[in-house]
Amino acid sequence: MNNLSFGVISRLAVIDHDPECADFDHPHGEVVGEIYYVGAEDPKGYRWDHSYVSRDVNKIERLAKKIDAAVRAGRKLDMTHWYPSQPAYGSQAYIENEDEIVAADRRHERDHDRDTTAFGY
């Protein structure tokens, strides 16, 4: 696995709760912010996400460089800190797993589809 590439991944996530921000659509007052973590990808497009998450992008950039240097020096990744992620779109890994990925996307859409009929939409 020493042919992996490493980089910083960002996404939006609930980072806090503030009752002053609560309303009908967000009854718990979720505060959304950007979080960062290290992502790894192999040449076929398989991906893994590191378990350490931070709101400090500089800290994650340093961690990505440190992991990359360690792997290039011959160290193996401790897979207890890595979680499989969806393969890169269009990659060989994506093509090999496309049926499973599409089915998972459909389940996610079904499970998270908001019933808007109660609001007259």
RAFEN-V708698 format. One record per pair of residues at least 12 apart in sequence whose ideal C-beta (glycine too) atoms are under 8 Angstrom apart, sorted by sequence separation. I is the first residue (numbers start at 1). J is the second residue. D is the distance in Angstrom with one decimal. If there is no record, write none. Layout:
# RAFEN-V708698
I_J_D ; I_J_D
This chain:
# RAFEN-V708698
17_29_5.2 ; 37_49_5.8 ; 38_50_4.0 ; 17_30_6.0 ; 18_31_5.4 ; 37_50_5.3 ; 50_63_7.5 ; 16_30_7.8 ; 17_31_6.6 ; 37_51_7.8 ; 38_52_7.3 ; 87_101_7.2 ; 16_31_4.0 ; 37_52_6.4 ; 86_101_6.3 ; 14_30_4.5 ; 15_31_5.8 ; 37_53_4.8 ; 14_31_6.9 ; 15_32_6.9 ; 16_33_7.6 ; 36_53_7.1 ; 37_54_7.4 ; 50_67_7.6 ; 14_32_6.0 ; 15_33_4.0 ; 35_53_5.1 ; 36_54_5.7 ; 13_32_6.9 ; 35_54_7.0 ; 36_55_7.0 ; 12_32_5.3 ; 13_33_7.0 ; 15_35_6.9 ; 35_55_5.9 ; 36_56_7.3 ; 12_33_7.1 ; 13_34_7.9 ; 34_55_7.0 ; 36_57_4.9 ; 12_34_6.0 ; 13_35_4.8 ; 33_55_6.4 ; 38_60_6.1 ; 11_34_7.3 ; 12_35_7.7 ; 36_59_7.9 ; 37_60_6.2 ; 10_34_5.4 ; 11_35_6.2 ; 36_60_4.1 ; 10_35_6.9 ; 38_63_5.6 ; 10_36_5.1 ; 38_64_4.6 ; 9_36_6.9 ; 40_67_7.8 ; 8_36_5.6 ; 9_37_5.5 ; 8_37_7.6 ; 9_38_7.2 ; 38_67_6.1 ; 52_81_7.1 ; 8_38_6.7 ; 9_39_4.1 ; 51_81_4.9 ; 7_38_7.3 ; 8_39_7.4 ; 50_81_5.8 ; 51_82_7.1 ; 6_38_5.9 ; 7_39_5.6 ; 50_82_5.9 ; 51_83_6.6 ; 6_39_7.1 ; 49_82_6.9 ; 6_40_5.3 ; 7_41_7.8 ; 48_82_4.2 ; 49_83_5.2 ; 5_40_7.1 ; 48_83_6.4 ; 4_40_4.7 ; 5_41_5.4 ; 48_84_5.8 ; 49_85_4.8 ; 4_41_6.6 ; 40_77_7.5 ; 47_84_7.4 ; 48_85_5.9 ; 4_42_5.5 ; 46_84_7.6 ; 47_85_4.1 ; 3_42_6.5 ; 47_86_6.7 ; 3_43_5.9 ; 9_49_6.6 ; 15_55_6.8 ; 47_87_6.1 ; 1_42_7.1 ; 46_87_5.6 ; 47_88_6.3 ; 40_82_6.9 ; 45_87_4.6 ; 44_87_7.9 ; 45_88_3.9 ; 45_90_7.8 ; 46_91_8.0 ; 39_85_6.9 ; 45_91_2.3 ; 47_93_7.9 ; 10_57_7.3 ; 41_88_6.2 ; 44_91_6.3 ; 45_92_5.7 ; 46_93_4.4 ; 44_92_4.5 ; 45_93_3.8 ; 8_57_6.4 ; 44_93_4.6 ; 45_94_5.7 ; 42_93_7.7 ; 8_60_5.1 ; 44_96_7.9 ; 8_61_5.6 ; 8_64_5.7 ; 7_64_6.1 ; 6_64_4.7 ; 6_65_7.9 ; 6_67_5.6 ; 6_68_4.5 ; 5_68_7.9 ; 6_71_7.7 ; 4_71_6.2 ; 2_71_5.3 ; 1_71_7.3 ; 2_72_6.7 ; 2_74_7.0 ; 4_77_7.7 ; 1_76_6.9 ; 1_77_6.1
